[in-house]
Structures are given as C-alpha cells and as structure tokens.
C-alpha cells in the first residue's frame, strides 16, 4: 500500500526542486550531445550517471504519491484518471530509458562506446526532449491544481 499525501507547500517545493534538477540535467545532456564525438568531458558524463537515476526515481515517487492522487481527487473526471495513467506509463518508459542513458554515458566516459556518435547524440536528444515534455506536463498539472484550489473550484469545472 502506498502512502498518499495532499499537495502542500513542502510537496510543491520538493516537486519543483526535482523538476529543476531534471531540467538542469537536460541542459547537461544537451551539452554532452553537442560535444560528441570530439570534446566529450568524461567527468561530466560520470556526474550525470551518478545523479540522473536517483533524481528521476525521486521525482517519479513524489509525483505518484503527492501530485497524482491530489489531482485525481480534485479533478473528479475520467480525463484526469486517463492523464495520470499515461504519465505513470511514461514514468516506466523514462526509467528504462534512463538506465540506457546511464549505461551509454558510462561507456562514453570511458571512451569505449560501441555506438556511432550520431546514434548517441540522437539517444541523448530524444531522452532529454521527452523528459522536458514530461516535466512540462506535470508542471501544468500543478499549476492547474493550485489555481483551482485557490479559486475554490474543481479542477475541470
């Protein structure tokens, strides 16, 4: 059984901190992609491999325990439930893609990447764009929920 908590100021701060961290890593991934194949900084690749997985896992945990249940309770519509299920499915896909990114960045840092530079660049860009879009969707969800709560109305009223 998972614990659910209403979205409060501390939850919002935690979600925003995780989202900002993920978007910061997206910028770093973009820099890495731009540096391939001639100017890859191994230390940057290693730093991303150490932080990306845990940060993504924590962001997903917070979203699923705090944001999604509160949004679902306040929206009261099948649209909200479908949106939440789509985002949860994206969490699973993002987690798997993150594992691939970490493995690829590890080999890139060790200058042992068997993949062509264009492939690695494409992988990084696809991952970071998907992650940016996902964070944007969840930020919009937070804004919608907070605006509705501030106005004392249902989310989709």
Z-matrix of the N, CA and C atoms (Angstrom, degrees):
N
C 1 1.451
C 2 1.520 1 108.84
N 3 1.343 2 116.23 1 129.82
C 4 1.452 3 118.60 2 -179.28
C 5 1.519 4 110.27 3 -95.96
N 6 1.292 5 115.19 4 146.34
C 7 1.445 6 123.39 5 179.77
C 8 1.520 7 109.10 6 -81.79
N 9 1.319 8 118.37 7 132.30
C 10 1.453 9 121.27 8 174.66
C 11 1.520 10 109.16 9 -119.72
N 12 1.314 11 115.33 10 142.00
C 13 1.455 12 122.73 11 -176.76
C 14 1.522 13 107.26 12 -131.31
N 15 1.328 14 117.26 13 143.97
C 16 1.455 15 119.53 14 175.06
C 17 1.520 16 110.03 15 -63.99
N 18 1.313 17 114.62 16 149.66
C 19 1.459 18 121.18 17 176.83
C 20 1.523 19 108.03 18 -71.23
N 21 1.321 20 116.42 19 113.33
C 22 1.452 21 122.03 20 178.92
C 23 1.528 22 108.41 21 -123.68
N 24 1.313 23 117.00 22 -175.84
C 25 1.465 24 120.98 23 -176.61
C 26 1.529 25 111.60 24 -58.47
N 27 1.325 26 117.27 25 -42.84
C 28 1.468 27 120.29 26 -179.82
C 29 1.528 28 110.54 27 -64.99
N 30 1.327 29 116.95 28 -40.10
C 31 1.461 30 120.79 29 177.87
C 32 1.512 31 111.89 30 -64.63
N 33 1.326 32 115.82 31 -41.67
C 34 1.468 33 120.19 32 178.79
C 35 1.521 34 110.29 33 -62.95
N 36 1.322 35 116.40 34 -44.63
C 37 1.466 36 120.29 35 179.10
C 38 1.530 37 110.48 36 -60.74
N 39 1.326 38 116.86 37 -44.10
C 40 1.468 39 120.63 38 179.93
C 41 1.526 40 110.97 39 -63.59
N 42 1.334 41 116.66 40 -44.59
C 43 1.469 42 120.10 41 178.07
C 44 1.522 43 111.08 42 -62.45
N 45 1.323 44 116.98 43 -45.47
C 46 1.467 45 120.29 44 -179.46
C 47 1.523 46 111.24 45 -64.39
N 48 1.318 47 116.99 46 -38.27
C 49 1.467 48 120.61 47 178.31
C 50 1.529 49 110.26 48 -63.41
N 51 1.327 50 116.61 49 -43.49
C 52 1.464 51 120.06 50 178.34
C 53 1.524 52 111.64 51 -67.00
N 54 1.312 53 116.66 52 -42.37
C 55 1.463 54 119.54 53 178.23
C 56 1.528 55 110.95 54 -62.85
N 57 1.328 56 117.00 55 -42.31
C 58 1.472 57 120.02 56 178.06
C 59 1.527 58 110.47 57 -63.37
N 60 1.317 59 116.80 58 -40.39
C 61 1.467 60 120.31 59 177.76
C 62 1.522 61 111.61 60 -62.76
N 63 1.320 62 116.82 61 -42.91
C 64 1.468 63 120.75 62 178.90
C 65 1.525 64 110.92 63 -65.12
N 66 1.327 65 116.94 64 -41.80
C 67 1.465 66 119.52 65 178.67
C 68 1.530 67 111.08 66 -67.10
N 69 1.321 68 116.89 67 -34.45
C 70 1.470 69 120.35 68 174.66
C 71 1.522 70 111.17 69 -63.77
N 72 1.330 71 116.31 70 -41.53
C 73 1.467 72 119.59 71 176.56
C 74 1.525 73 111.29 72 -65.86
N 75 1.319 74 117.13 73 -31.98
C 76 1.473 75 120.00 74 175.94
C 77 1.529 76 110.25 75 -61.81
N 78 1.322 77 116.61 76 -41.15
C 79 1.475 78 119.59 77 176.83
C 80 1.525 79 110.88 78 -62.51
N 81 1.319 80 116.14 79 -41.29
C 82 1.465 81 120.26 80 178.58
C 83 1.522 82 110.45 81 -65.19
N 84 1.328 83 117.22 82 -42.48
C 85 1.466 84 120.51 83 177.47
C 86 1.529 85 110.77 84 -62.08
N 87 1.313 86 116.00 85 -36.47
C 88 1.460 87 120.12 86 177.49
C 89 1.526 88 110.57 87 -64.88
N 90 1.326 89 116.46 88 -40.99
C 91 1.471 90 120.89 89 177.03
C 92 1.526 91 110.61 90 -63.31
N 93 1.320 92 116.42 91 -41.68
C 94 1.471 93 120.14 92 178.51
C 95 1.519 94 109.52 93 -62.76
N 96 1.332 95 116.57 94 -46.78
C 97 1.471 96 120.57 95 -179.91
C 98 1.522 97 110.72 96 -58.47
N 99 1.322 98 116.51 97 -41.22
C 100 1.469 99 120.57 98 179.85
C 101 1.529 100 112.38 99 -68.86
N 102 1.329 101 117.20 100 -24.03
C 103 1.469 102 120.74 101 -177.46
C 104 1.528 103 113.59 102 -86.11
N 105 1.327 104 116.31 103 -11.26
C 106 1.466 105 120.93 104 -178.25
C 107 1.520 106 109.09 105 -74.72
N 108 1.300 107 120.37 106 135.76
C 109 1.458 108 129.62 107 6.33
C 110 1.532 109 113.86 108 -103.60
N 111 1.332 110 117.77 109 -3.48
C 112 1.463 111 119.00 110 -166.48
C 113 1.514 112 116.57 111 -98.14
N 114 1.315 113 118.79 112 -20.05
C 115 1.460 114 119.27 113 -172.06
C 116 1.526 115 111.79 114 -133.44
N 117 1.317 116 117.31 115 41.91
C 118 1.464 117 122.13 116 -177.68
C 119 1.524 118 109.41 117 -75.63
N 120 1.329 119 115.93 118 127.16
C 121 1.459 120 121.74 119 178.16
C 122 1.532 121 108.28 120 -91.22
N 123 1.322 122 116.30 121 109.30
C 124 1.468 123 121.51 122 -177.49
C 125 1.517 124 112.48 123 -60.03
N 126 1.328 125 116.76 124 -37.92
C 127 1.471 126 120.19 125 -179.23
C 128 1.533 127 110.64 126 -64.60
N 129 1.315 128 117.57 127 -38.92
C 130 1.461 129 121.16 128 178.06
C 131 1.520 130 110.05 129 -65.63
N 132 1.323 131 116.74 130 -43.86
C 133 1.469 132 120.31 131 177.57
C 134 1.519 133 111.11 132 -58.67
N 135 1.325 134 116.74 133 -44.76
C 136 1.472 135 120.59 134 179.66
C 137 1.521 136 111.66 135 -63.87
N 138 1.331 137 115.95 136 -41.26
C 139 1.469 138 119.51 137 179.62
C 140 1.530 139 110.75 138 -61.35
N 141 1.320 140 116.81 139 -41.22
C 142 1.465 141 120.14 140 178.77
C 143 1.524 142 110.37 141 -66.26
N 144 1.345 143 117.87 142 -40.14
C 145 1.467 144 119.96 143 -179.13
C 146 1.525 145 111.39 144 -63.26
N 147 1.326 146 117.02 145 -29.29
C 148 1.465 147 120.66 146 -179.26
C 149 1.524 148 112.99 147 -80.44
N 150 1.331 149 117.21 148 -28.42
C 151 1.463 150 119.45 149 -173.28
C 152 1.528 151 114.63 150 -105.29
N 153 1.318 152 118.03 151 -27.42
C 154 1.460 153 120.91 152 -172.95
C 155 1.533 154 112.77 153 -60.86
N 156 1.309 155 117.74 154 -52.80
C 157 1.466 156 121.36 155 -178.25
C 158 1.516 157 113.50 156 -59.04
N 159 1.336 158 117.94 157 -54.56
C 160 1.464 159 118.85 158 -179.75
C 161 1.536 160 113.64 159 -61.32
N 162 1.315 161 117.24 160 -38.40
C 163 1.465 162 119.93 161 -179.86
C 164 1.527 163 111.16 162 -67.48
N 165 1.318 164 116.68 163 -42.36
C 166 1.459 165 120.59 164 178.91
C 167 1.527 166 110.71 165 -65.43
N 168 1.318 167 117.10 166 -42.75
C 169 1.467 168 121.60 167 178.97
C 170 1.527 169 110.78 168 -61.38
N 171 1.324 170 117.37 169 -43.34
C 172 1.463 171 121.27 170 -179.85
C 173 1.525 172 110.78 171 -67.51
N 174 1.317 173 117.55 172 -40.76
C 175 1.464 174 120.54 173 177.82
C 176 1.525 175 110.20 174 -60.86
N 177 1.330 176 116.78 175 -45.97
C 178 1.467 177 120.72 176 179.59
C 179 1.527 178 110.79 177 -62.34
N 180 1.312 179 116.81 178 -41.91
C 181 1.469 180 120.66 179 179.71
C 182 1.524 181 110.75 180 -60.37
N 183 1.320 182 116.25 181 -48.17
C 184 1.468 183 120.24 182 -179.81
C 185 1.526 184 111.67 183 -62.49
N 186 1.308 185 116.34 184 -43.43
C 187 1.462 186 120.02 185 -179.73
C 188 1.522 187 111.00 186 -62.08
N 189 1.318 188 116.44 187 -43.99
C 190 1.460 189 120.33 188 -176.65
C 191 1.525 190 112.94 189 -74.56
N 192 1.330 191 117.76 190 -27.35
C 193 1.465 192 120.06 191 -179.07
C 194 1.521 193 113.21 192 -93.41
N 195 1.329 194 117.74 193 -26.76
C 196 1.463 195 119.95 194 -174.63
C 197 1.529 196 112.03 195 -114.22
N 198 1.321 197 116.61 196 -56.79
C 199 1.456 198 120.35 197 -172.81
C 200 1.524 199 113.32 198 -70.65
N 201 1.321 200 117.54 199 -53.16
C 202 1.463 201 120.31 200 -173.39
C 203 1.527 202 113.22 201 -61.93
N 204 1.345 203 119.32 202 -47.19
C 205 1.469 204 118.14 203 179.90
C 206 1.530 205 112.89 204 -63.01
N 207 1.334 206 116.72 205 -39.57
C 208 1.458 207 120.06 206 -180.00
C 209 1.526 208 110.24 207 -66.72
N 210 1.313 209 116.66 208 -42.21
C 211 1.466 210 120.81 209 178.02
C 212 1.524 211 110.35 210 -62.43
N 213 1.311 212 116.85 211 -44.19
C 214 1.466 213 121.17 212 -179.61
C 215 1.529 214 111.43 213 -63.34
N 216 1.336 215 117.07 214 -43.66
C 217 1.474 216 121.36 215 179.72
C 218 1.525 217 111.17 216 -62.83
N 219 1.323 218 116.66 217 -39.79
C 220 1.452 219 120.19 218 -174.97
C 221 1.522 220 113.78 219 -86.42
N 222 1.313 221 116.97 220 -23.10
C 223 1.460 222 119.73 221 -179.40
C 224 1.521 223 110.95 222 -80.12
N 225 1.317 224 115.55 223 -44.60
C 226 1.450 225 119.93 224 178.16
C 227 1.521 226 114.06 225 59.10
N 228 1.309 227 116.97 226 37.91
C 229 1.459 228 119.35 227 179.39
C 230 1.521 229 110.38 228 -138.44
N 231 1.325 230 115.47 229 158.16
C 232 1.464 231 118.34 230 177.78
C 233 1.524 232 110.42 231 -70.33
N 234 1.350 233 117.61 232 -25.10
C 235 1.462 234 120.67 233 176.53
C 236 1.523 235 110.50 234 -60.80
N 237 1.322 236 116.67 235 -44.62
C 238 1.466 237 120.80 236 179.55
C 239 1.521 238 110.52 237 -62.02
N 240 1.334 239 116.50 238 -44.36
C 241 1.465 240 119.85 239 -179.81
C 242 1.525 241 110.94 240 -62.83
N 243 1.331 242 117.04 241 -40.98
C 244 1.470 243 120.18 242 178.76
C 245 1.526 244 110.91 243 -66.67
N 246 1.319 245 117.04 244 -39.32
C 247 1.464 246 121.26 245 178.72
C 248 1.533 247 110.79 246 -64.18
N 249 1.297 248 116.41 247 -42.81
C 250 1.460 249 121.17 248 179.29
C 251 1.528 250 110.26 249 -64.09
N 252 1.311 251 117.83 250 -43.59
C 253 1.468 252 120.39 251 178.72
C 254 1.523 253 111.53 252 -63.28
N 255 1.328 254 117.28 253 -37.31
C 256 1.462 255 120.98 254 177.19
C 257 1.527 256 110.32 255 -64.42
N 258 1.333 257 116.15 256 -43.99
C 259 1.467 258 119.89 257 179.96
C 260 1.533 259 111.23 258 -66.29
N 261 1.329 260 117.54 259 -37.64
C 262 1.471 261 120.24 260 176.28
C 263 1.527 262 110.54 261 -63.81
N 264 1.322 263 117.24 262 -39.63
C 265 1.467 264 120.66 263 177.13
C 266 1.527 265 109.82 264 -64.32
N 267 1.328 266 116.51 265 -39.02
C 268 1.457 267 119.72 266 176.52
C 269 1.518 268 111.20 267 -64.82
N 270 1.326 269 117.29 268 -34.01
C 271 1.469 270 120.07 269 176.45
C 272 1.531 271 109.77 270 -58.75
N 273 1.325 272 115.72 271 -45.31
C 274 1.470 273 118.72 272 -179.96
C 275 1.526 274 110.64 273 -62.86
N 276 1.328 275 116.79 274 -44.16
C 277 1.472 276 120.04 275 178.83
C 278 1.524 277 111.42 276 -65.56
N 279 1.333 278 116.85 277 -41.34
C 280 1.468 279 120.42 278 177.90
C 281 1.524 280 110.84 279 -61.65
N 282 1.329 281 116.47 280 -38.98
C 283 1.468 282 120.04 281 179.40
C 284 1.520 283 111.62 282 -63.11
N 285 1.318 284 116.68 283 -44.14
C 286 1.469 285 120.65 284 178.38
C 287 1.524 286 110.95 285 -66.42
N 288 1.328 287 116.62 286 -42.45
C 289 1.468 288 120.02 287 178.36
C 290 1.524 289 110.58 288 -64.45
N 291 1.317 290 116.74 289 -36.14
C 292 1.467 291 121.18 290 178.00
C 293 1.530 292 110.66 291 -61.83
N 294 1.329 293 116.58 292 -42.79
C 295 1.464 294 119.92 293 177.69
C 296 1.521 295 110.73 294 -58.87
N 297 1.327 296 116.74 295 -42.31
C 298 1.468 297 120.97 296 177.90
C 299 1.524 298 111.17 297 -65.42
N 300 1.328 299 116.75 298 -40.31
C 301 1.467 300 120.55 299 179.30
C 302 1.526 301 110.34 300 -62.57
N 303 1.324 302 115.89 301 -43.90
C 304 1.467 303 120.14 302 -179.39
C 305 1.529 304 110.27 303 -61.80
N 306 1.326 305 116.86 304 -46.48
C 307 1.471 306 119.80 305 178.98
C 308 1.523 307 111.34 306 -61.54
N 309 1.320 308 116.30 307 -43.06
C 310 1.465 309 120.55 308 -179.54
C 311 1.525 310 110.74 309 -65.77
N 312 1.332 311 117.28 310 -42.96
C 313 1.465 312 120.12 311 179.39
C 314 1.527 313 111.47 312 -66.16
N 315 1.322 314 116.75 313 -34.37
C 316 1.469 315 119.38 314 176.24
C 317 1.528 316 110.97 315 -61.80
N 318 1.337 317 116.70 316 -45.15
C 319 1.465 318 119.64 317 179.22
C 320 1.517 319 111.08 318 -69.00
N 321 1.321 320 116.92 319 -32.83
C 322 1.465 321 120.95 320 177.17
C 323 1.522 322 110.14 321 -66.36
N 324 1.325 323 116.88 322 -41.67
C 325 1.462 324 121.41 323 179.26
C 326 1.526 325 111.31 324 -64.25
N 327 1.319 326 116.17 325 -33.55
C 328 1.468 327 121.10 326 -179.12
C 329 1.530 328 112.09 327 -87.88
N 330 1.319 329 116.57 328 2.70
C 331 1.467 330 123.75 329 -176.85
C 332 1.533 331 110.03 330 54.43
N 333 1.338 332 115.19 331 42.53
C 334 1.462 333 121.76 332 179.86
C 335 1.525 334 111.31 333 -130.42
N 336 1.325 335 116.89 334 24.59
C 337 1.461 336 119.81 335 -176.27
C 338 1.526 337 109.59 336 -75.06
N 339 1.331 338 116.73 337 121.20
C 340 1.465 339 120.21 338 -178.44
C 341 1.532 340 113.53 339 -79.35
N 342 1.306 341 116.83 340 -10.24
C 343 1.467 342 120.77 341 -176.56
C 344 1.524 343 111.16 342 -85.75
N 345 1.322 344 116.42 343 148.42
C 346 1.477 345 119.33 344 175.48
C 347 1.532 346 110.44 345 -62.21
N 348 1.325 347 117.72 346 146.19
C 349 1.477 348 120.73 347 -179.05
C 350 1.528 349 113.22 348 -53.76
N 351 1.318 350 117.95 349 -38.43
C 352 1.465 351 120.69 350 -179.60
C 353 1.527 352 110.86 351 -63.75
N 354 1.310 353 116.65 352 -36.81
C 355 1.467 354 121.12 353 179.31
C 356 1.517 355 110.29 354 -66.08
N 357 1.321 356 116.67 355 -45.17
C 358 1.469 357 120.75 356 -179.83
C 359 1.525 358 109.59 357 -63.98
N 360 1.303 359 116.88 358 -43.79
C 361 1.462 360 121.17 359 178.65
C 362 1.531 361 110.01 360 -59.41
N 363 1.304 362 116.74 361 -45.79
C 364 1.460 363 121.98 362 -179.82
C 365 1.536 364 110.45 363 -63.00
N 366 1.321 365 117.36 364 -42.66
C 367 1.468 366 121.49 365 178.60
C 368 1.522 367 110.82 366 -60.53
N 369 1.328 368 115.61 367 -48.11
C 370 1.464 369 119.95 368 -178.94
C 371 1.525 370 111.09 369 -61.95
N 372 1.318 371 116.43 370 -46.15
C 373 1.461 372 120.14 371 -178.52
C 374 1.524 373 111.60 372 -64.97
N 375 1.324 374 117.22 373 -41.06
C 376 1.459 375 120.14 374 177.92
C 377 1.517 376 112.04 375 -63.54
N 378 1.321 377 116.07 376 -43.10
C 379 1.460 378 120.80 377 -179.99
C 380 1.521 379 110.71 378 -63.74
N 381 1.321 380 117.04 379 -49.07
C 382 1.461 381 118.91 380 -175.73
C 383 1.526 382 111.94 381 -68.44
N 384 1.315 383 118.26 382 -34.28
C 385 1.466 384 119.75 383 176.96
C 386 1.523 385 111.10 384 -68.37
N 387 1.323 386 117.12 385 -40.43
C 388 1.461 387 120.10 386 176.04
C 389 1.517 388 111.68 387 -62.76
N 390 1.311 389 115.98 388 -41.10
C 391 1.458 390 120.70 389 179.79
C 392 1.529 391 110.94 390 -66.40
N 393 1.321 392 116.61 391 -41.57
C 394 1.473 393 119.94 392 177.65
C 395 1.532 394 111.19 393 -61.78
N 396 1.314 395 116.59 394 -43.28
C 397 1.456 396 120.45 395 -179.99
C 398 1.522 397 110.57 396 -64.36
N 399 1.328 398 116.10 397 -40.71
C 400 1.459 399 121.00 398 179.69
C 401 1.534 400 110.75 399 -63.58
N 402 1.325 401 116.81 400 -46.88
C 403 1.470 402 120.45 401 178.73
C 404 1.526 403 109.78 402 -61.52
N 405 1.311 404 117.17 403 -40.37
C 406 1.462 405 121.25 404 178.78
C 407 1.527 406 110.94 405 -60.82
N 408 1.325 407 117.30 406 -42.77
C 409 1.473 408 121.42 407 178.46
C 410 1.523 409 110.95 408 -61.26
N 411 1.310 410 116.13 409 -42.22
C 412 1.460 411 119.01 410 -177.60
C 413 1.527 412 111.75 411 -74.71
N 414 1.321 413 116.92 412 -32.06
C 415 1.473 414 118.91 413 174.37
C 416 1.525 415 110.47 414 -65.29
N 417 1.318 416 116.60 415 -39.91
C 418 1.460 417 120.72 416 177.48
C 419 1.525 418 109.97 417 -63.28
N 420 1.319 419 117.03 418 -38.68
C 421 1.453 420 122.58 419 177.60
C 422 1.535 421 110.13 420 -61.06
N 423 1.329 422 116.58 421 -44.65
C 424 1.471 423 121.48 422 179.21
C 425 1.530 424 109.91 423 -63.25
N 426 1.327 425 116.59 424 -47.35
C 427 1.464 426 120.45 425 -179.57
C 428 1.527 427 111.57 426 -60.11
N 429 1.327 428 116.76 427 -43.21
C 430 1.459 429 121.37 428 179.81
C 431 1.526 430 110.60 429 -62.90
N 432 1.318 431 115.96 430 -44.91
C 433 1.458 432 121.31 431 -179.66
C 434 1.527 433 111.04 432 -63.92
N 435 1.321 434 117.01 433 -45.62
C 436 1.469 435 120.08 434 -178.61
C 437 1.523 436 111.79 435 -67.04
N 438 1.324 437 117.01 436 -39.98
C 439 1.466 438 119.92 437 178.57
C 440 1.529 439 110.62 438 -63.49
N 441 1.323 440 116.54 439 -43.38
C 442 1.460 441 120.38 440 179.53
C 443 1.526 442 110.98 441 -64.38
N 444 1.339 443 116.05 442 -42.14
C 445 1.468 444 118.85 443 179.67
C 446 1.526 445 110.53 444 -65.50
N 447 1.321 446 117.60 445 -39.70
C 448 1.462 447 121.25 446 -179.57
C 449 1.522 448 111.55 447 -64.68
N 450 1.319 449 115.25 448 -33.15
C 451 1.466 450 120.24 449 -179.98
C 452 1.527 451 112.09 450 -90.20
N 453 1.335 452 116.58 451 -3.02
C 454 1.466 453 120.42 452 178.70
C 455 1.521 454 113.63 453 67.56
N 456 1.316 455 117.12 454 35.39
C 457 1.471 456 121.02 455 -179.49
C 458 1.517 457 110.18 456 -127.75
N 459 1.339 458 114.06 457 167.23
C 460 1.462 459 119.87 458 173.99
C 461 1.517 460 108.54 459 -68.74
N 462 1.323 461 116.38 460 152.88
C 463 1.460 462 121.35 461 -178.47
C 464 1.523 463 111.64 462 -58.98
N 465 1.334 464 117.80 463 -42.00
C 466 1.461 465 120.56 464 -175.43
C 467 1.529 466 111.80 465 -108.66
N 468 1.327 467 117.69 466 25.59
C 469 1.456 468 119.84 467 -179.95
C 470 1.508 469 111.50 468 -75.65
